[in-house]
Amino acid sequence: MANFKGSQSSCEMKGFLSFLIIWMISRKNMTGAEITSELERRKGSRPSPGTIYPALKDLKTKKLVDVDVKKRYVLTKLGHKELEIQLDIFFNTFSDVDEMKSCCGR
């Protein structure tokens, strides 16, 4: 998602990778390997470490995630705020997602 008005510009990303990562971490603290496995489950192919770890490093640099003593990524207070902003943008952008799903027989 691009830098939208109201956003901290923390989730500038290629595609939805960073958005999806902070969403998953908001649900459960995860290691990099767990994030990779979950993304594989969702999209059907395993993302490379060269895709996942730079995104995680960027999120950490932007103070949206941190790493706990068990080396799991956790969402920071700023990360929770950014996720709320990005969820609003997502739902405003795809407000007709139910209609989109029904048109394709899903």
Biopython code that builds the backbone (N, CA, C, O; Angstrom):
import numpy as np
from Bio.PDB.StructureBuilder import StructureBuilder

atoms = [
    (1, "MET", "N", (0.848, -1.167, 0.000)),
    (1, "MET", "CA", (0.000, 0.000, 0.000)),
    (1, "MET", "C", (0.891, 1.226, 0.000)),
    (1, "MET", "O", (1.959, 1.236, 0.612)),
    (2, "ALA", "N", (0.467, 2.196, -0.651)),
    (2, "ALA", "CA", (1.251, 3.426, -0.747)),
    (2, "ALA", "C", (1.048, 4.271, 0.502)),
    (2, "ALA", "O", (0.287, 3.908, 1.399)),
    (3, "ASN", "N", (1.724, 5.371, 0.542)),
    (3, "ASN", "CA", (1.607, 6.308, 1.642)),
    (3, "ASN", "C", (0.287, 7.061, 1.508)),
    (3, "ASN", "O", (0.156, 7.927, 0.644)),
    (4, "PHE", "N", (-0.687, 6.739, 2.351)),
    (4, "PHE", "CA", (-1.998, 7.361, 2.294)),
    (4, "PHE", "C", (-2.094, 8.427, 3.371)),
    (4, "PHE", "O", (-1.422, 8.347, 4.399)),
    (5, "LYS", "N", (-2.931, 9.423, 3.130)),
    (5, "LYS", "CA", (-3.163, 10.487, 4.092)),
    (5, "LYS", "C", (-3.599, 9.874, 5.418)),
    (5, "LYS", "O", (-4.451, 8.987, 5.449)),
    (6, "GLY", "N", (-3.021, 10.343, 6.492)),
    (6, "GLY", "CA", (-3.357, 9.840, 7.804)),
    (6, "GLY", "C", (-2.430, 8.722, 8.256)),
    (6, "GLY", "O", (-2.360, 8.415, 9.446)),
    (7, "SER", "N", (-1.735, 8.126, 7.334)),
    (7, "SER", "CA", (-0.818, 7.038, 7.671)),
    (7, "SER", "C", (0.517, 7.604, 8.108)),
    (7, "SER", "O", (0.902, 8.701, 7.704)),
    (8, "GLN", "N", (1.209, 6.858, 8.926)),
    (8, "GLN", "CA", (2.557, 7.223, 9.326)),
    (8, "GLN", "C", (3.544, 6.891, 8.212)),
    (8, "GLN", "O", (4.752, 7.034, 8.399)),
    (9, "SER", "N", (3.055, 6.458, 7.076)),
    (9, "SER", "CA", (3.827, 5.975, 5.935)),
    (9, "SER", "C", (4.698, 4.791, 6.328)),
    (9, "SER", "O", (5.693, 4.492, 5.668)),
    (10, "SER", "N", (4.318, 4.129, 7.393)),
    (10, "SER", "CA", (5.089, 3.004, 7.895)),
    (10, "SER", "C", (4.885, 1.754, 7.077)),
    (10, "SER", "O", (5.738, 0.867, 7.075)),
    (11, "CYS", "N", (3.777, 1.669, 6.387)),
    (11, "CYS", "CA", (3.479, 0.438, 5.661)),
    (11, "CYS", "C", (3.626, 0.606, 4.164)),
    (11, "CYS", "O", (2.932, -0.066, 3.401)),
    (12, "GLU", "N", (4.512, 1.483, 3.724)),
    (12, "GLU", "CA", (4.797, 1.521, 2.304)),
    (12, "GLU", "C", (5.378, 0.157, 1.965)),
    (12, "GLU", "O", (6.270, -0.329, 2.660)),
    (13, "MET", "N", (4.886, -0.455, 0.917)),
    (13, "MET", "CA", (5.326, -1.813, 0.641)),
    (13, "MET", "C", (5.085, -2.184, -0.799)),
    (13, "MET", "O", (4.339, -1.518, -1.517)),
    (14, "LYS", "N", (5.719, -3.240, -1.204)),
    (14, "LYS", "CA", (5.462, -3.843, -2.496)),
    (14, "LYS", "C", (4.349, -4.844, -2.254)),
    (14, "LYS", "O", (4.523, -5.808, -1.508)),
    (15, "GLY", "N", (3.205, -4.614, -2.884)),
    (15, "GLY", "CA", (2.079, -5.506, -2.646)),
    (15, "GLY", "C", (1.562, -5.354, -1.235)),
    (15, "GLY", "O", (1.571, -4.262, -0.668)),
    (16, "PHE", "N", (1.113, -6.456, -0.677)),
    (16, "PHE", "CA", (0.539, -6.434, 0.665)),
    (16, "PHE", "C", (1.413, -7.142, 1.692)),
    (16, "PHE", "O", (0.938, -7.442, 2.787)),
    (17, "LEU", "N", (2.660, -7.414, 1.377)),
    (17, "LEU", "CA", (3.490, -8.218, 2.262)),
    (17, "LEU", "C", (3.589, -7.635, 3.673)),
    (17, "LEU", "O", (3.289, -8.332, 4.643)),
    (18, "SER", "N", (3.994, -6.394, 3.806)),
    (18, "SER", "CA", (4.145, -5.802, 5.136)),
    (18, "SER", "C", (2.813, -5.734, 5.859)),
    (18, "SER", "O", (2.735, -6.000, 7.059)),
    (19, "PHE", "N", (1.772, -5.380, 5.134)),
    (19, "PHE", "CA", (0.428, -5.335, 5.713)),
    (19, "PHE", "C", (0.034, -6.712, 6.239)),
    (19, "PHE", "O", (-0.463, -6.834, 7.359)),
    (20, "LEU", "N", (0.252, -7.731, 5.442)),
    (20, "LEU", "CA", (-0.097, -9.089, 5.839)),
    (20, "LEU", "C", (0.747, -9.551, 7.029)),
    (20, "LEU", "O", (0.237, -10.219, 7.928)),
    (21, "ILE", "N", (2.007, -9.206, 7.037)),
    (21, "ILE", "CA", (2.872, -9.589, 8.159)),
    (21, "ILE", "C", (2.401, -8.945, 9.455)),
    (21, "ILE", "O", (2.291, -9.631, 10.471)),
    (22, "ILE", "N", (2.119, -7.648, 9.445)),
    (22, "ILE", "CA", (1.688, -7.028, 10.704)),
    (22, "ILE", "C", (0.316, -7.555, 11.121)),
    (22, "ILE", "O", (0.036, -7.656, 12.315)),
    (23, "TRP", "N", (-0.540, -7.890, 10.159)),
    (23, "TRP", "CA", (-1.831, -8.498, 10.493)),
    (23, "TRP", "C", (-1.613, -9.845, 11.204)),
    (23, "TRP", "O", (-2.209, -10.102, 12.250)),
    (24, "MET", "N", (-0.758, -10.694, 10.630)),
    (24, "MET", "CA", (-0.513, -12.012, 11.213)),
    (24, "MET", "C", (0.114, -11.892, 12.606)),
    (24, "MET", "O", (-0.268, -12.616, 13.525)),
    (25, "ILE", "N", (1.073, -10.978, 12.758)),
    (25, "ILE", "CA", (1.727, -10.797, 14.051)),
    (25, "ILE", "C", (0.754, -10.228, 15.077)),
    (25, "ILE", "O", (0.886, -10.505, 16.269)),
    (26, "SER", "N", (-0.215, -9.442, 14.635)),
    (26, "SER", "CA", (-1.203, -8.897, 15.577)),
    (26, "SER", "C", (-2.062, -10.012, 16.167)),
    (26, "SER", "O", (-2.576, -9.882, 17.278)),
    (27, "ARG", "N", (-2.216, -11.099, 15.429)),
    (27, "ARG", "CA", (-3.024, -12.236, 15.867)),
    (27, "ARG", "C", (-2.239, -13.176, 16.770)),
    (27, "ARG", "O", (-2.797, -13.794, 17.677)),
    (28, "LYS", "N", (-0.914, -13.278, 16.508)),
    (28, "LYS", "CA", (-0.064, -14.216, 17.251)),
    (28, "LYS", "C", (1.390, -13.835, 17.033)),
    (28, "LYS", "O", (1.807, -13.639, 15.891)),
    (29, "ASN", "N", (2.171, -13.725, 18.100)),
    (29, "ASN", "CA", (3.608, -13.480, 17.954)),
    (29, "ASN", "C", (4.210, -14.660, 17.212)),
    (29, "ASN", "O", (3.907, -15.814, 17.514)),
    (30, "MET", "N", (5.069, -14.365, 16.232)),
    (30, "MET", "CA", (5.586, -15.417, 15.365)),
    (30, "MET", "C", (7.067, -15.217, 15.079)),
    (30, "MET", "O", (7.561, -14.089, 15.049)),
    (31, "THR", "N", (7.770, -16.330, 14.868)),
    (31, "THR", "CA", (9.151, -16.272, 14.396)),
    (31, "THR", "C", (9.134, -16.032, 12.886)),
    (31, "THR", "O", (8.090, -16.127, 12.240)),
    (32, "GLY", "N", (10.285, -15.725, 12.347)),
    (32, "GLY", "CA", (10.382, -15.556, 10.892)),
    (32, "GLY", "C", (9.977, -16.818, 10.151)),
    (32, "GLY", "O", (9.312, -16.753, 9.118)),
    (33, "ALA", "N", (10.380, -17.969, 10.683)),
    (33, "ALA", "CA", (10.020, -19.252, 10.056)),
    (33, "ALA", "C", (8.512, -19.483, 10.098)),
    (33, "ALA", "O", (7.938, -19.984, 9.131)),
    (34, "GLU", "N", (7.864, -19.123, 11.209)),
    (34, "GLU", "CA", (6.407, -19.277, 11.312)),
    (34, "GLU", "C", (5.688, -18.343, 10.334)),
    (34, "GLU", "O", (4.681, -18.715, 9.732)),
    (35, "ILE", "N", (6.213, -17.142, 10.188)),
    (35, "ILE", "CA", (5.630, -16.196, 9.230)),
    (35, "ILE", "C", (5.750, -16.764, 7.819)),
    (35, "ILE", "O", (4.799, -16.718, 7.038)),
    (36, "THR", "N", (6.924, -17.298, 7.502)),
    (36, "THR", "CA", (7.146, -17.898, 6.184)),
    (36, "THR", "C", (6.176, -19.048, 5.937)),
    (36, "THR", "O", (5.588, -19.144, 4.860)),
    (37, "SER", "N", (6.007, -19.919, 6.926)),
    (37, "SER", "CA", (5.086, -21.057, 6.783)),
    (37, "SER", "C", (3.645, -20.596, 6.603)),
    (37, "SER", "O", (2.907, -21.156, 5.793)),
    (38, "GLU", "N", (3.249, -19.585, 7.352)),
    (38, "GLU", "CA", (1.876, -19.078, 7.231)),
    (38, "GLU", "C", (1.652, -18.445, 5.867)),
    (38, "GLU", "O", (0.594, -18.630, 5.266)),
    (39, "LEU", "N", (2.626, -17.706, 5.374)),
    (39, "LEU", "CA", (2.497, -17.117, 4.041)),
    (39, "LEU", "C", (2.438, -18.211, 2.974)),
    (39, "LEU", "O", (1.702, -18.082, 1.996)),
    (40, "GLU", "N", (3.200, -19.276, 3.156)),
    (40, "GLU", "CA", (3.146, -20.402, 2.221)),
    (40, "GLU", "C", (1.751, -21.031, 2.231)),
    (40, "GLU", "O", (1.197, -21.346, 1.177)),
    (41, "ARG", "N", (1.193, -21.210, 3.419)),
    (41, "ARG", "CA", (-0.147, -21.774, 3.533)),
    (41, "ARG", "C", (-1.181, -20.898, 2.809)),
    (41, "ARG", "O", (-2.090, -21.406, 2.153)),
    (42, "ARG", "N", (-1.029, -19.601, 2.939)),
    (42, "ARG", "CA", (-1.994, -18.670, 2.359)),
    (42, "ARG", "C", (-1.874, -18.562, 0.842)),
    (42, "ARG", "O", (-2.890, -18.478, 0.151)),
    (43, "LYS", "N", (-0.655, -18.564, 0.316)),
    (43, "LYS", "CA", (-0.514, -18.314, -1.121)),
    (43, "LYS", "C", (-0.094, -19.518, -1.937)),
    (43, "LYS", "O", (-0.081, -19.456, -3.166)),
    (44, "GLY", "N", (0.253, -20.626, -1.270)),
    (44, "GLY", "CA", (0.552, -21.843, -2.003)),
    (44, "GLY", "C", (1.987, -22.007, -2.442)),
    (44, "GLY", "O", (2.344, -23.040, -3.008)),
    (45, "SER", "N", (2.819, -21.011, -2.195)),
    (45, "SER", "CA", (4.249, -21.158, -2.497)),
    (45, "SER", "C", (5.031, -20.515, -1.363)),
    (45, "SER", "O", (4.580, -19.553, -0.742)),
    (46, "ARG", "N", (6.198, -21.060, -1.109)),
    (46, "ARG", "CA", (7.015, -20.614, 0.021)),
    (46, "ARG", "C", (7.832, -19.381, -0.367)),
    (46, "ARG", "O", (8.639, -19.437, -1.295)),
    (47, "PRO", "N", (7.625, -18.268, 0.345)),
    (47, "PRO", "CA", (8.446, -17.089, 0.063)),
    (47, "PRO", "C", (9.873, -17.307, 0.547)),
    (47, "PRO", "O", (10.102, -18.014, 1.528)),
    (48, "SER", "N", (10.807, -16.714, -0.128)),
    (48, "SER", "CA", (12.212, -16.898, 0.223)),
    (48, "SER", "C", (12.574, -16.026, 1.432)),
    (48, "SER", "O", (11.909, -15.026, 1.700)),
    (49, "PRO", "N", (13.622, -16.405, 2.151)),
    (49, "PRO", "CA", (14.107, -15.556, 3.238)),
    (49, "PRO", "C", (14.481, -14.158, 2.737)),
    (49, "PRO", "O", (14.379, -13.182, 3.481)),
    (50, "GLY", "N", (14.915, -14.064, 1.477)),
    (50, "GLY", "CA", (15.251, -12.773, 0.887)),
    (50, "GLY", "C", (14.054, -11.874, 0.655)),
    (50, "GLY", "O", (14.203, -10.688, 0.363)),
    (51, "THR", "N", (12.874, -12.440, 0.786)),
    (51, "THR", "CA", (11.634, -11.660, 0.701)),
    (51, "THR", "C", (11.146, -11.296, 2.095)),
    (51, "THR", "O", (10.790, -10.147, 2.357)),
    (52, "ILE", "N", (11.131, -12.281, 2.989)),
    (52, "ILE", "CA", (10.560, -12.092, 4.322)),
    (52, "ILE", "C", (11.424, -11.229, 5.234)),
    (52, "ILE", "O", (10.937, -10.270, 5.833)),
    (53, "TYR", "N", (12.699, -11.566, 5.338)),
    (53, "TYR", "CA", (13.532, -10.885, 6.336)),
    (53, "TYR", "C", (13.796, -9.405, 6.038)),
    (53, "TYR", "O", (13.871, -8.620, 6.983)),
    (54, "PRO", "N", (13.939, -8.987, 4.791)),
    (54, "PRO", "CA", (14.035, -7.539, 4.555)),
    (54, "PRO", "C", (12.750, -6.800, 4.960)),
    (54, "PRO", "O", (12.813, -5.683, 5.474)),
    (55, "ALA", "N", (11.596, -7.421, 4.729)),
    (55, "ALA", "CA", (10.328, -6.795, 5.142)),
    (55, "ALA", "C", (10.264, -6.694, 6.662)),
    (55, "ALA", "O", (9.847, -5.667, 7.198)),
    (56, "LEU", "N", (10.673, -7.750, 7.357)),
    (56, "LEU", "CA", (10.682, -7.723, 8.823)),
    (56, "LEU", "C", (11.675, -6.679, 9.348)),
    (56, "LEU", "O", (11.388, -5.973, 10.314)),
    (57, "LYS", "N", (12.837, -6.590, 8.709)),
    (57, "LYS", "CA", (13.840, -5.597, 9.113)),
    (57, "LYS", "C", (13.289, -4.181, 8.941)),
    (57, "LYS", "O", (13.486, -3.318, 9.797)),
    (58, "ASP", "N", (12.594, -3.954, 7.819)),
    (58, "ASP", "CA", (11.995, -2.649, 7.558)),
    (58, "ASP", "C", (10.931, -2.322, 8.613)),
    (58, "ASP", "O", (10.880, -1.200, 9.117)),
    (59, "LEU", "N", (10.091, -3.294, 8.942)),
    (59, "LEU", "CA", (9.059, -3.077, 9.965)),
    (59, "LEU", "C", (9.698, -2.797, 11.329)),
    (59, "LEU", "O", (9.183, -1.990, 12.103)),
    (60, "LYS", "N", (10.807, -3.456, 11.617)),
    (60, "LYS", "CA", (11.512, -3.231, 12.884)),
    (60, "LYS", "C", (12.153, -1.846, 12.893)),
    (60, "LYS", "O", (12.099, -1.143, 13.902)),
    (61, "THR", "N", (12.757, -1.455, 11.777)),
    (61, "THR", "CA", (13.364, -0.126, 11.666)),
    (61, "THR", "C", (12.307, 0.963, 11.881)),
    (61, "THR", "O", (12.584, 1.996, 12.491)),
    (62, "LYS", "N", (11.104, 0.723, 11.377)),
    (62, "LYS", "CA", (10.007, 1.685, 11.516)),
    (62, "LYS", "C", (9.305, 1.582, 12.862)),
    (62, "LYS", "O", (8.312, 2.265, 13.113)),
    (63, "LYS", "N", (9.843, 0.700, 13.742)),
    (63, "LYS", "CA", (9.333, 0.520, 15.099)),
    (63, "LYS", "C", (7.893, -0.002, 15.142)),
    (63, "LYS", "O", (7.147, 0.279, 16.081)),
    (64, "LEU", "N", (7.516, -0.767, 14.108)),
    (64, "LEU", "CA", (6.191, -1.379, 14.080)),
    (64, "LEU", "C", (6.210, -2.765, 14.707)),
    (64, "LEU", "O", (5.195, -3.235, 15.221)),
    (65, "VAL", "N", (7.353, -3.408, 14.665)),
    (65, "VAL", "CA", (7.522, -4.711, 15.303)),
    (65, "VAL", "C", (8.801, -4.696, 16.130)),
    (65, "VAL", "O", (9.701, -3.884, 15.917)),
    (66, "ASP", "N", (8.846, -5.611, 17.067)),
    (66, "ASP", "CA", (10.046, -5.827, 17.861)),
    (66, "ASP", "C", (10.223, -7.329, 17.983)),
    (66, "ASP", "O", (9.366, -8.089, 17.533)),
    (67, "VAL", "N", (11.309, -7.765, 18.577)),
    (67, "VAL", "CA", (11.593, -9.185, 18.738)),
    (67, "VAL", "C", (11.681, -9.479, 20.229)),
    (67, "VAL", "O", (12.388, -8.789, 20.965)),
    (68, "ASP", "N", (10.950, -10.520, 20.679)),
    (68, "ASP", "CA", (10.996, -10.877, 22.095)),
    (68, "ASP", "C", (12.149, -11.847, 22.376)),
    (68, "ASP", "O", (12.920, -12.177, 21.475)),
    (69, "VAL", "N", (12.262, -12.297, 23.616)),
    (69, "VAL", "CA", (13.381, -13.161, 24.006)),
    (69, "VAL", "C", (13.337, -14.521, 23.316)),
    (69, "VAL", "O", (14.363, -15.193, 23.216)),
    (70, "LYS", "N", (12.166, -14.936, 22.838)),
    (70, "LYS", "CA", (12.039, -16.210, 22.115)),
    (70, "LYS", "C", (12.208, -16.023, 20.606)),
    (70, "LYS", "O", (11.919, -16.928, 19.823)),
    (71, "LYS", "N", (12.685, -14.827, 20.206)),
    (71, "LYS", "CA", (12.930, -14.485, 18.794)),
    (71, "LYS", "C", (11.650, -14.494, 17.955)),
    (71, "LYS", "O", (11.663, -14.784, 16.759)),
    (72, "ARG", "N", (10.546, -14.165, 18.627)),
    (72, "ARG", "CA", (9.272, -14.018, 17.924)),
    (72, "ARG", "C", (9.050, -12.528, 17.680)),
    (72, "ARG", "O", (9.383, -11.684, 18.512)),
    (73, "TYR", "N", (8.486, -12.236, 16.532)),
    (73, "TYR", "CA", (8.147, -10.851, 16.224)),
    (73, "TYR", "C", (6.848, -10.510, 16.918)),
    (73, "TYR", "O", (5.891, -11.283, 16.900)),
    (74, "VAL", "N", (6.831, -9.326, 17.537)),
    (74, "VAL", "CA", (5.654, -8.836, 18.250)),
    (74, "VAL", "C", (5.324, -7.446, 17.724)),
    (74, "VAL", "O", (6.214, -6.675, 17.366)),
    (75, "LEU", "N", (4.054, -7.143, 17.683)),
    (75, "LEU", "CA", (3.618, -5.834, 17.218)),
    (75, "LEU", "C", (3.788, -4.821, 18.345)),
    (75, "LEU", "O", (3.397, -5.086, 19.482)),
    (76, "THR", "N", (4.365, -3.673, 18.040)),
    (76, "THR", "CA", (4.531, -2.605, 19.024)),
    (76, "THR", "C", (3.244, -1.792, 19.104)),
    (76, "THR", "O", (2.309, -2.004, 18.331)),
    (77, "LYS", "N", (3.214, -0.870, 20.043)),
    (77, "LYS", "CA", (2.065, 0.029, 20.168)),
    (77, "LYS", "C", (1.885, 0.812, 18.860)),
    (77, "LYS", "O", (0.766, 0.957, 18.367)),
    (78, "LEU", "N", (2.987, 1.313, 18.305)),
    (78, "LEU", "CA", (2.935, 2.021, 17.025)),
    (78, "LEU", "C", (2.455, 1.085, 15.918)),
    (78, "LEU", "O", (1.704, 1.496, 15.034)),
    (79, "GLY", "N", (2.890, -0.168, 15.970)),
    (79, "GLY", "CA", (2.458, -1.158, 14.990)),
    (79, "GLY", "C", (0.957, -1.385, 15.032)),
    (79, "GLY", "O", (0.317, -1.513, 13.988)),
    (80, "HIS", "N", (0.387, -1.435, 16.239)),
    (80, "HIS", "CA", (-1.069, -1.593, 16.370)),
    (80, "HIS", "C", (-1.800, -0.394, 15.766)),
    (80, "HIS", "O", (-2.815, -0.558, 15.088)),
    (81, "LYS", "N", (-1.286, 0.802, 16.013)),
    (81, "LYS", "CA", (-1.905, 2.008, 15.450)),
    (81, "LYS", "C", (-1.836, 1.982, 13.926)),
    (81, "LYS", "O", (-2.813, 2.292, 13.244)),
    (82, "GLU", "N", (-0.669, 1.610, 13.401)),
    (82, "GLU", "CA", (-0.502, 1.558, 11.946)),
    (82, "GLU", "C", (-1.408, 0.495, 11.335)),
    (82, "GLU", "O", (-1.976, 0.708, 10.263)),
    (83, "LEU", "N", (-1.547, -0.638, 12.000)),
    (83, "LEU", "CA", (-2.434, -1.681, 11.495)),
    (83, "LEU", "C", (-3.865, -1.167, 11.402)),
    (83, "LEU", "O", (-4.553, -1.432, 10.416)),
    (84, "GLU", "N", (-4.316, -0.445, 12.404)),
    (84, "GLU", "CA", (-5.672, 0.129, 12.359)),
    (84, "GLU", "C", (-5.836, 1.050, 11.155)),
    (84, "GLU", "O", (-6.852, 0.995, 10.462)),
    (85, "ILE", "N", (-4.848, 1.888, 10.907)),
    (85, "ILE", "CA", (-4.897, 2.802, 9.762)),
    (85, "ILE", "C", (-4.952, 2.008, 8.462)),
    (85, "ILE", "O", (-5.769, 2.297, 7.587)),
    (86, "GLN", "N", (-4.087, 1.014, 8.336)),
    (86, "GLN", "CA", (-4.024, 0.235, 7.102)),
    (86, "GLN", "C", (-5.270, -0.626, 6.904)),
    (86, "GLN", "O", (-5.692, -0.846, 5.768)),
    (87, "LEU", "N", (-5.865, -1.117, 7.994)),
    (87, "LEU", "CA", (-7.120, -1.869, 7.869)),
    (87, "LEU", "C", (-8.237, -0.957, 7.358)),
    (87, "LEU", "O", (-9.035, -1.363, 6.513)),
    (88, "ASP", "N", (-8.293, 0.260, 7.865)),
    (88, "ASP", "CA", (-9.298, 1.222, 7.368)),
    (88, "ASP", "C", (-9.109, 1.461, 5.877)),
    (88, "ASP", "O", (-10.076, 1.459, 5.115)),
    (89, "ILE", "N", (-7.878, 1.665, 5.467)),
    (89, "ILE", "CA", (-7.588, 1.887, 4.045)),
    (89, "ILE", "C", (-7.981, 0.661, 3.229)),
    (89, "ILE", "O", (-8.605, 0.783, 2.175)),
    (90, "PHE", "N", (-7.613, -0.521, 3.722)),
    (90, "PHE", "CA", (-7.936, -1.765, 3.019)),
    (90, "PHE", "C", (-9.445, -1.908, 2.842)),
    (90, "PHE", "O", (-9.921, -2.158, 1.734)),
    (91, "PHE", "N", (-10.196, -1.751, 3.928)),
    (91, "PHE", "CA", (-11.650, -1.937, 3.840)),
    (91, "PHE", "C", (-12.329, -0.844, 3.023)),
    (91, "PHE", "O", (-13.339, -1.108, 2.371)),
    (92, "ASN", "N", (-11.801, 0.373, 3.042)),
    (92, "ASN", "CA", (-12.355, 1.415, 2.179)),
    (92, "ASN", "C", (-12.071, 1.119, 0.712)),
    (92, "ASN", "O", (-12.914, 1.353, -0.154)),
    (93, "THR", "N", (-10.886, 0.608, 0.447)),
    (93, "THR", "CA", (-10.499, 0.286, -0.927)),
    (93, "THR", "C", (-11.288, -0.899, -1.459)),
    (93, "THR", "O", (-11.716, -0.896, -2.614)),
    (94, "PHE", "N", (-11.482, -1.909, -0.624)),
    (94, "PHE", "CA", (-12.147, -3.139, -1.043)),
    (94, "PHE", "C", (-13.502, -3.298, -0.355)),
    (94, "PHE", "O", (-13.863, -4.392, 0.078)),
    (95, "SER", "N", (-14.241, -2.203, -0.260)),
    (95, "SER", "CA", (-15.542, -2.236, 0.413)),
    (95, "SER", "C", (-16.521, -3.191, -0.259)),
    (95, "SER", "O", (-17.495, -3.625, 0.357)),
    (96, "ASP", "N", (-16.265, -3.513, -1.507)),
    (96, "ASP", "CA", (-17.161, -4.405, -2.237)),
    (96, "ASP", "C", (-16.591, -5.818, -2.365)),
    (96, "ASP", "O", (-16.867, -6.522, -3.336)),
    (97, "VAL", "N", (-15.794, -6.224, -1.376)),
    (97, "VAL", "CA", (-15.135, -7.536, -1.448)),
    (97, "VAL", "C", (-16.154, -8.680, -1.522)),
    (97, "VAL", "O", (-15.904, -9.667, -2.214)),
    (98, "ASP", "N", (-17.272, -8.576, -0.842)),
    (98, "ASP", "CA", (-18.281, -9.627, -0.900)),
    (98, "ASP", "C", (-18.840, -9.759, -2.318)),
    (98, "ASP", "O", (-19.045, -10.869, -2.809)),
    (99, "GLU", "N", (-19.082, -8.641, -2.960)),
    (99, "GLU", "CA", (-19.555, -8.644, -4.333)),
    (99, "GLU", "C", (-18.487, -9.235, -5.267)),
    (99, "GLU", "O", (-18.802, -9.991, -6.186)),
    (100, "MET", "N", (-17.231, -8.882, -5.018)),
    (100, "MET", "CA", (-16.140, -9.409, -5.842)),
    (100, "MET", "C", (-16.062, -10.924, -5.715)),
    (100, "MET", "O", (-15.861, -11.621, -6.709)),
    (101, "LYS", "N", (-16.220, -11.436, -4.502)),
    (101, "LYS", "CA", (-16.168, -12.883, -4.292)),
    (101, "LYS", "C", (-17.336, -13.579, -4.998)),
    (101, "LYS", "O", (-17.149, -14.639, -5.594)),
    (102, "SER", "N", (-18.522, -13.004, -4.937)),
    (102, "SER", "CA", (-19.687, -13.665, -5.527)),
    (102, "SER", "C", (-19.658, -13.674, -7.046)),
    (102, "SER", "O", (-20.217, -14.579, -7.666)),
    (103, "CYS", "N", (-19.027, -12.698, -7.650)),
    (103, "CYS", "CA", (-18.990, -12.647, -9.103)),
    (103, "CYS", "C", (-18.135, -13.766, -9.696)),
    (103, "CYS", "O", (-18.292, -14.126, -10.863)),
    (104, "CYS", "N", (-17.263, -14.291, -8.913)),
    (104, "CYS", "CA", (-16.349, -15.339, -9.389)),
    (104, "CYS", "C", (-16.777, -16.718, -8.896)),
    (104, "CYS", "O", (-16.036, -17.688, -9.055)),
    (105, "GLY", "N", (-17.953, -16.815, -8.305)),
    (105, "GLY", "CA", (-18.444, -18.086, -7.806)),
    (105, "GLY", "C", (-17.701, -18.594, -6.593)),
    (105, "GLY", "O", (-17.586, -19.802, -6.389)),
    (106, "ARG", "N", (-17.196, -17.679, -5.787)),
    (106, "ARG", "CA", (-16.439, -18.068, -4.584)),
    (106, "ARG", "C", (-17.282, -17.948, -3.355)),
    (106, "ARG", "O", (-16.813, -18.234, -2.253)),
]
sb = StructureBuilder()
sb.init_structure("model")
sb.init_model(0)
sb.init_chain("A")
sb.init_seg("    ")
for serial, (resi, resn, name, xyz) in enumerate(atoms, 1):
    if name == "N":
        sb.init_residue(resn, " ", resi, " ")
    sb.init_atom(name, np.array(xyz, "f"), 0.0, 1.0, " ", f" {name:<3s}", serial, name[0])
structure = sb.get_structure()
